[in-house]
């Protein structure tokens, strides 16, 4: 019997993902907003088991700007290079490229400046012509629900015209928030795969035309139906070496972010059919048998030589913030906003979509405060900080434990169903809950994150000895009935 997979195949916030195949290898990228580094690059051999292999951008902003930065990207392979196009809604459309997806990547190049230009996707046609389609963000441009197509220079340095409106969804009954276009050519048609209807409640549409400039006819090809997969849309179409077709899309899960599902896809009467006749499936046979079990990294022993690829900062990092030494992560207790949501010097990673227990062991030396946090629209943390009497205090909310100064303390967080977080502390007699449970919340277009931080006047230091994420993964058999 062929091995089975269960959705979501990436059960964390890999938002707005796009996927391609090059030879026998699959590659995926996702929006990263203000995370630094950004544009993560993932690799798989079977579309189910994925690992992080790098990032395509290494700089962002000096301060935290929730909801800004790198919006939905498209990933392509052309002329021996990997290309990623993305929109920064406050600046314009950028591209980066690399001969090796692990890098190095070129510095971001501005292809088209302008406010509200988002979700770009290129197409290099068989005749050598190049094109670029994009959507619009009403918050910056004043318009949305439409797709614009440009002729583009084949070297992707610039667009060559003012653009043509190829899909005006205001003219389509029931459409709202049409965005995220992906441009393809197949079977004599130009295709635009584009989601609509909003992040949490939308659907996946496709548009086809014999001419790239239209007119386009549309069809909805994936929607929630009787399943519990809300808003299934926005992703990428990819084939396997054996010629099967698949579609990867996201589902918005609030504090867990936009998790990634894998749907079988077939061409029927000239149109793609996704999932089980247009509704999501809970799983099925792995697309390419023989792959090794893998998942994006979470735990980190801080053995170096660099931070694990799962980590990102909330803004451009200063080298003075951190150091890896002797199998530990040393965070300097640097000044900055007390509100962790506004603090650049928070080292974060995605909140797992499955229940999990997170632990780290920390020693605080000198003045400051350090700890483990969960950050979204709201934030909470368990910390270690000095006390006036020369001891130290482990604190979560209004609850606290006194320990001798310089004591190594294990801090933890147990994340249960519904993203309910219970902070833990172990001062030598085993872990125990500390403080009231906290409901994690999503941030601006992103899920909540786990974070490590140290704050103070710059004289103290927090020494973290490892970071462990124990995920309670679902192991029950896959039910192939999409309605259960």
C-alpha positions as CSV (number, residue, x, y, z in Angstrom):
1,X,0.0,0.0,0.0
2,X,1.3,3.5,-0.9
3,X,2.2,5.7,2.1
4,X,-0.4,8.2,3.1
5,X,-0.2,11.8,4.0
6,X,-2.5,13.9,6.2
7,X,-3.4,17.6,5.7
8,X,-2.1,20.1,6.6
9,X,1.3,19.0,5.3
10,X,2.9,22.2,6.7
11,X,1.1,22.8,10.0
12,X,2.4,26.2,10.9
13,X,2.3,29.7,9.4
14,X,3.8,29.2,5.9
15,X,1.6,31.9,4.5
16,X,0.7,32.5,0.8
17,X,3.0,29.7,-0.3
18,X,4.1,29.0,-3.9
19,X,5.7,25.8,-5.2
20,X,7.6,24.6,-8.2
21,X,9.4,21.5,-9.4
22,X,12.9,21.4,-10.8
23,X,13.8,17.9,-11.9
24,X,13.0,15.6,-9.0
25,X,13.1,18.4,-6.4
26,X,10.3,20.6,-5.2
27,X,10.8,24.0,-3.8
28,X,8.4,26.3,-1.8
29,X,8.5,29.9,-0.6
30,X,6.1,31.9,1.6
31,X,5.4,35.4,2.5
32,X,7.4,36.7,5.5
33,X,6.1,40.2,6.1
34,X,8.5,41.8,8.5
35,X,10.4,38.7,9.6
36,X,14.2,38.9,9.1
37,X,15.5,37.0,7.3
38,X,12.6,36.7,5.0
39,X,11.3,34.6,2.0
40,X,12.1,31.2,3.4
41,X,13.1,28.5,1.0
42,X,11.8,24.9,1.6
43,X,12.8,21.7,-0.2
44,X,11.0,18.4,-0.6
45,X,11.2,15.3,-2.7
46,X,7.6,14.3,-2.3
47,X,5.5,17.4,-1.6
48,X,4.8,16.1,1.9
49,X,8.1,16.1,3.8
50,X,9.7,19.5,3.8
51,X,12.9,21.1,5.2
52,X,14.1,24.7,5.4
53,X,17.2,25.3,3.2
54,X,17.6,29.0,3.3
55,X,16.1,32.5,2.8
56,X,16.1,34.8,-0.2
57,X,16.2,38.2,1.6
58,X,18.3,39.0,4.6
59,X,17.3,42.6,5.4
60,X,14.0,44.3,6.2
61,X,13.3,47.4,8.4
62,X,15.1,48.8,11.4
63,X,11.8,48.9,13.4
64,X,8.9,46.6,13.7
65,X,6.1,47.2,11.1
66,X,3.3,44.7,11.6
67,X,1.6,43.7,8.3
68,X,4.2,45.4,6.1
69,X,7.2,44.1,4.2
70,X,7.2,41.0,2.1
71,X,3.7,40.0,0.9
72,X,2.7,37.0,-1.2
73,X,5.6,35.8,-3.4
74,X,5.7,33.7,-6.6
75,X,8.5,31.3,-7.2
76,X,9.7,30.3,-10.7
77,X,12.7,28.6,-12.4
78,X,13.8,30.2,-15.7
79,X,16.9,30.1,-17.8
80,X,18.9,28.2,-15.2
81,X,17.9,30.5,-12.3
82,X,15.4,30.5,-9.5
83,X,13.3,33.7,-9.3
84,X,11.1,35.1,-6.6
85,X,8.8,38.1,-7.2
86,X,7.0,39.7,-4.3
87,X,5.2,42.9,-3.5
88,X,5.9,45.4,-0.7
89,X,2.6,47.3,-0.6
90,X,4.4,50.5,0.5
91,X,7.1,50.4,-2.2
92,X,6.3,48.2,-5.2
93,X,7.2,44.9,-6.9
94,X,10.6,43.4,-6.3
95,X,12.4,40.4,-7.6
96,X,15.4,38.3,-6.4
97,X,17.1,35.4,-8.2
98,X,19.7,32.7,-7.6
99,X,21.5,29.9,-9.4
100,X,21.1,27.8,-6.3
101,X,18.0,28.0,-4.1
102,X,20.2,27.8,-1.1
103,X,21.7,31.0,-2.2
104,X,23.3,33.4,-2.5
105,X,20.3,35.4,-3.8
106,X,20.7,38.8,-5.5
107,X,19.7,41.9,-3.7
108,X,16.0,42.9,-4.2
109,X,15.5,44.8,-7.4
110,X,12.5,47.1,-7.8
111,X,10.7,46.0,-11.0
112,X,7.7,48.4,-10.7
113,X,7.4,51.1,-8.0
114,X,4.0,52.1,-6.6
115,X,1.7,51.9,-3.6
116,X,-0.6,48.8,-3.2
117,X,1.1,46.6,-5.9
118,X,0.9,43.1,-4.5
119,X,1.0,39.4,-5.3
120,X,3.1,39.6,-8.5
121,X,3.8,36.6,-10.8
122,X,5.9,36.4,-13.9
123,X,5.5,34.2,-17.1
124,X,8.3,33.7,-19.6
125,X,6.4,32.6,-22.8
126,X,7.7,30.2,-25.4
127,X,8.3,33.0,-27.9
128,X,10.7,34.8,-25.5
129,X,8.2,37.4,-24.4
130,X,7.9,38.0,-20.6
131,X,4.8,39.1,-18.6
132,X,4.0,40.1,-15.1
133,X,0.6,40.0,-13.4
134,X,-0.3,41.5,-10.0
135,X,-3.1,42.4,-7.7
136,X,-3.9,45.5,-5.7
137,X,-4.2,46.4,-2.0
138,X,-7.1,48.7,-1.3
139,X,-5.4,50.0,1.9
140,X,-2.6,51.6,-0.2
141,X,-4.0,51.9,-3.8
142,X,-7.6,52.7,-3.1
143,X,-8.7,49.8,-5.4
144,X,-8.7,46.0,-5.2
145,X,-10.5,43.0,-6.7
146,X,-8.7,43.3,-10.0
147,X,-5.7,41.9,-11.8
148,X,-3.3,43.9,-14.0
149,X,-1.0,42.4,-16.6
150,X,2.3,44.0,-17.9
151,X,4.7,43.2,-20.6
152,X,8.0,42.7,-18.8
153,X,11.6,42.9,-20.0
154,X,12.9,39.3,-20.4
155,X,15.7,40.0,-17.9
156,X,12.9,41.0,-15.4
157,X,14.5,44.4,-14.7
158,X,11.4,46.4,-15.6
159,X,7.9,46.4,-16.9
160,X,7.5,47.7,-20.5
161,X,4.0,49.3,-20.4
162,X,1.4,50.9,-18.2
163,X,-0.4,47.6,-17.7
164,X,-3.8,46.3,-18.8
165,X,-6.7,45.3,-16.6
166,X,-7.3,41.7,-17.5
167,X,-9.7,40.6,-14.8
168,X,-12.1,43.1,-13.2
169,X,-13.8,41.1,-10.5
170,X,-16.2,43.9,-9.7
171,X,-18.0,42.8,-12.8
172,X,-18.2,39.1,-11.6
173,X,-21.2,38.3,-9.5
174,X,-20.3,37.5,-5.9
175,X,-16.6,38.2,-6.2
176,X,-14.7,40.2,-3.6
177,X,-11.0,40.5,-2.7
178,X,-9.6,38.9,-5.9
179,X,-5.8,38.7,-5.4
180,X,-2.8,36.3,-5.3
181,X,-2.6,35.5,-9.0
182,X,-0.4,32.8,-10.4
183,X,0.2,32.8,-14.2
184,X,0.7,29.7,-16.2
185,X,0.4,28.4,-19.8
186,X,-1.2,24.9,-20.4
187,X,-2.9,23.1,-23.3
188,X,-3.1,26.2,-25.5
189,X,-4.5,28.5,-22.8
190,X,-3.1,31.1,-20.5
191,X,-4.2,30.5,-17.0
192,X,-4.5,32.7,-13.9
193,X,-5.0,30.8,-10.7
194,X,-6.3,33.4,-8.2
195,X,-8.1,33.3,-4.8
196,X,-11.1,35.5,-3.8
197,X,-13.5,35.9,-1.0
198,X,-11.1,36.8,1.8
199,X,-8.5,34.9,3.8
200,X,-10.8,33.1,6.2
201,X,-13.8,32.5,4.0
202,X,-12.7,32.5,0.4
203,X,-12.2,30.1,-2.4
204,X,-9.9,29.3,-5.3
205,X,-10.8,30.4,-8.8
206,X,-9.1,29.9,-12.2
207,X,-9.3,32.1,-15.3
208,X,-8.4,31.0,-18.8
209,X,-8.0,32.6,-22.2
210,X,-6.4,31.9,-25.6
211,X,-4.8,35.3,-25.4
212,X,-2.7,36.4,-22.4
213,X,-4.5,39.8,-22.4
214,X,-7.9,38.1,-22.4
215,X,-10.8,38.0,-22.4
216,X,-10.8,35.5,-19.5
217,X,-13.5,33.1,-18.5
218,X,-13.6,32.0,-14.8
219,X,-14.5,29.0,-12.7
220,X,-14.4,28.3,-9.0
221,X,-12.3,25.1,-8.5
222,X,-11.9,24.7,-4.8
223,X,-14.1,25.8,-1.9
224,X,-14.9,24.6,1.7
225,X,-18.1,22.7,0.9
226,X,-19.0,20.4,3.8
227,X,-15.4,20.2,5.2
228,X,-13.8,22.0,8.1
229,X,-11.2,23.5,5.9
230,X,-12.2,27.2,5.8
231,X,-11.2,29.5,3.0
232,X,-9.1,27.0,1.0
233,X,-7.2,29.0,-1.5
234,X,-4.0,30.9,-2.7
235,X,-1.1,28.6,-3.6
236,X,0.6,27.0,-6.5
237,X,0.0,24.3,-9.1
238,X,2.8,21.8,-9.5
239,X,3.3,18.5,-11.3
240,X,5.3,15.4,-10.4
241,X,8.0,13.7,-12.5
242,X,5.4,11.0,-13.3
243,X,2.9,13.6,-14.7
244,X,0.4,13.9,-11.8
245,X,-0.9,17.3,-10.8
246,X,-1.2,18.8,-7.4
247,X,-2.2,22.1,-5.8
248,X,-0.8,23.5,-2.5
249,X,-2.9,26.2,-0.7
250,X,-3.4,27.7,2.7
251,X,-6.1,27.6,5.3
252,X,-6.3,30.4,7.9
253,X,-6.2,29.1,11.4
254,X,-6.1,32.3,13.4
255,X,-3.3,32.1,16.0
256,X,-1.6,29.3,14.1
257,X,-1.4,31.4,10.9
258,X,-1.9,30.1,7.4
259,X,-1.2,26.4,7.3
260,X,-0.5,24.5,4.0
261,X,-2.7,21.8,2.5
262,X,-2.0,19.5,-0.5
263,X,-4.8,18.7,-2.9
264,X,-4.7,16.3,-5.9
265,X,-5.6,18.0,-9.1
266,X,-6.7,16.7,-12.5
267,X,-7.6,18.2,-15.8
268,X,-11.2,17.5,-16.8
269,X,-13.0,18.9,-19.8
270,X,-10.3,21.6,-20.2
271,X,-10.5,22.8,-16.6
272,X,-8.6,21.9,-13.4
273,X,-10.5,19.9,-10.7
274,X,-9.0,20.1,-7.2
275,X,-9.4,17.9,-4.2
276,X,-12.5,15.7,-4.3
277,X,-14.6,17.3,-7.0
278,X,-13.7,20.8,-5.8
279,X,-13.7,20.3,-2.0
280,X,-10.5,19.7,0.1
281,X,-9.4,16.2,1.0
282,X,-8.0,15.3,4.4
283,X,-5.1,13.4,2.9
284,X,-4.3,10.6,0.6
285,X,-1.4,8.7,-1.1
286,X,1.9,10.6,-1.0
287,X,2.5,12.0,-4.5
288,X,6.0,10.6,-4.8
289,X,6.7,7.5,-2.8
290,X,10.0,6.8,-1.2
291,X,10.7,10.1,0.5
292,X,12.3,10.3,3.9
293,X,10.2,11.7,6.8
294,X,11.1,15.3,7.4
295,X,9.7,18.6,8.8
296,X,10.8,22.2,9.1
297,X,13.2,22.5,12.0
298,X,11.9,23.8,15.4
299,X,14.3,22.7,18.2
300,X,17.8,24.1,18.3
301,X,20.8,23.0,20.4
302,X,22.6,26.3,19.5
303,X,25.7,24.3,18.5
304,X,26.1,26.7,15.5
305,X,27.8,27.8,13.5
306,X,24.7,29.9,13.0
307,X,21.2,30.1,14.2
308,X,18.8,27.5,12.9
309,X,17.0,28.5,9.7
310,X,13.7,28.4,11.6
311,X,14.6,31.6,13.5
312,X,13.9,35.2,12.5
313,X,14.0,38.6,14.2
314,X,11.2,41.1,14.3
315,X,13.3,43.6,12.5
316,X,16.9,44.0,11.2
317,X,19.2,42.5,13.8
318,X,22.2,44.1,15.3
319,X,25.2,41.7,15.7
320,X,25.5,43.0,19.3
321,X,22.2,41.4,20.2
322,X,23.4,37.8,20.2
323,X,26.2,35.3,20.1
324,X,26.5,31.6,19.8
325,X,29.2,30.2,22.2
326,X,29.9,26.8,23.7
327,X,26.5,25.4,22.7
328,X,24.5,28.3,24.1
329,X,22.7,31.3,22.7
330,X,23.7,34.5,24.5
331,X,21.3,37.4,24.2
332,X,22.4,40.8,25.4
333,X,19.9,42.6,27.6
334,X,19.5,45.5,25.2
335,X,17.3,48.5,25.5
336,X,14.1,48.8,23.5
337,X,10.3,49.0,23.7
338,X,8.8,47.1,26.7
339,X,6.0,45.9,24.5
340,X,7.3,42.7,22.9
341,X,5.1,43.3,19.8
342,X,7.1,46.5,19.1
343,X,10.6,45.2,20.1
344,X,13.0,44.4,17.2
345,X,15.3,42.2,19.4
346,X,13.0,39.3,19.8
347,X,14.2,36.0,18.2
348,X,11.1,34.2,16.9
349,X,9.8,31.1,15.2
350,X,6.4,29.9,14.0
351,X,3.9,28.5,16.5
352,X,3.3,24.8,15.7
353,X,-0.2,24.0,14.6
354,X,-0.3,20.9,16.7
355,X,-0.3,20.9,20.5
356,X,3.3,21.2,21.8
357,X,5.5,21.8,24.8
358,X,8.3,24.3,24.4
359,X,11.2,24.5,26.9
360,X,14.5,26.4,27.2
361,X,17.0,26.6,30.1
362,X,18.3,30.1,30.9
363,X,20.8,31.8,33.3
364,X,20.5,35.5,33.7
365,X,23.8,37.3,34.5
366,X,23.8,40.9,35.5
367,X,21.0,43.5,35.1
368,X,18.0,42.9,32.9
369,X,15.1,40.6,32.2
370,X,14.9,37.6,29.9
371,X,12.4,34.9,28.9
372,X,10.2,32.9,26.6
373,X,7.3,34.7,25.0
374,X,4.3,34.0,22.8
375,X,3.6,37.1,20.6
376,X,0.7,38.0,18.3
377,X,-1.8,40.8,18.5
378,X,-1.4,40.2,22.2
379,X,1.7,38.8,24.0
380,X,2.6,37.1,27.2
381,X,5.8,35.7,28.6
382,X,7.6,33.8,31.4
383,X,10.7,35.6,32.5
384,X,13.6,35.7,34.9
385,X,14.7,39.0,36.4
386,X,16.6,40.3,39.5
387,X,14.8,41.0,42.7
388,X,15.6,44.0,45.0
389,X,16.9,41.6,47.8
390,X,19.6,40.1,45.6
391,X,17.7,37.0,44.6
392,X,15.9,36.4,41.3
393,X,12.3,36.1,40.3
394,X,10.7,33.8,37.8
395,X,7.5,35.5,36.7
396,X,4.4,34.8,34.5
397,X,1.7,37.4,34.8
398,X,1.2,38.1,38.5
399,X,2.6,34.7,39.6
400,X,6.2,34.5,40.7
401,X,8.8,32.1,42.2
402,X,11.9,33.3,44.0
403,X,15.2,31.7,43.3
404,X,18.8,32.5,44.2
405,X,20.5,34.9,41.8
406,X,22.3,33.2,38.9
407,X,20.2,30.0,39.1
408,X,19.7,28.1,35.9
409,X,15.9,28.0,35.3
410,X,14.0,26.0,32.8
411,X,11.2,28.0,31.3
412,X,8.4,26.4,29.2
413,X,5.1,26.8,27.5
414,X,2.5,24.2,27.0
415,X,0.3,25.0,24.0
416,X,-2.9,23.1,23.9
417,X,-6.0,23.0,21.7
418,X,-7.2,26.4,20.6
419,X,-3.7,27.9,21.2
420,X,-4.2,28.1,24.9
421,X,-0.8,28.6,26.5
422,X,0.2,27.6,30.0
423,X,3.6,28.8,31.0
424,X,5.9,26.5,33.0
425,X,8.9,26.9,35.3
426,X,11.3,24.4,36.6
427,X,13.6,25.7,39.4
428,X,15.0,22.3,40.3
429,X,12.0,20.3,41.5
430,X,10.3,19.6,38.2
431,X,8.2,21.7,35.8
432,X,5.0,23.3,37.1
433,X,2.4,25.7,35.7
434,X,3.0,29.4,36.5
435,X,0.4,32.0,36.1
436,X,-3.0,32.0,34.4
437,X,-3.5,30.4,30.9
438,X,-3.1,32.8,28.0
439,X,-4.9,32.6,24.7
440,X,-2.5,33.1,21.8
441,X,-3.7,35.5,19.1
442,X,-2.8,36.0,15.5
443,X,-0.8,39.1,14.5
444,X,-1.2,41.4,11.5
445,X,-1.7,38.8,8.6
446,X,0.5,36.3,10.5
447,X,0.1,33.7,13.2
448,X,1.5,34.0,16.7
449,X,5.2,33.2,17.2
450,X,7.3,31.7,19.9
451,X,10.1,34.1,21.0
452,X,13.2,34.5,23.1
453,X,14.2,37.9,24.4
454,X,16.5,39.8,26.8
455,X,16.0,43.4,27.7
456,X,17.8,45.9,29.9
457,X,20.5,48.6,29.8
458,X,22.9,46.5,27.8
459,X,25.1,45.3,30.7
460,X,23.3,42.0,31.4
461,X,23.3,38.8,29.4
462,X,20.9,35.8,29.2
463,X,22.4,32.5,28.4
464,X,20.0,30.0,26.8
465,X,21.0,26.4,26.9
466,X,19.0,24.8,24.0
467,X,15.4,25.3,22.8
468,X,13.2,22.2,22.5
469,X,9.8,21.9,20.8
470,X,8.0,18.6,21.5
471,X,5.1,18.4,19.1
472,X,2.2,16.0,19.7
473,X,1.9,15.0,16.0
474,X,-1.3,13.4,14.7
475,X,-0.6,9.7,14.0
476,X,-4.1,8.3,13.3
477,X,-4.8,6.7,10.0
478,X,-5.9,9.0,7.2
479,X,-9.6,8.9,6.3
480,X,-9.9,9.5,2.6
481,X,-13.5,10.6,2.8
482,X,-13.2,14.4,2.3
483,X,-16.5,15.1,4.2
484,X,-15.5,13.6,7.5
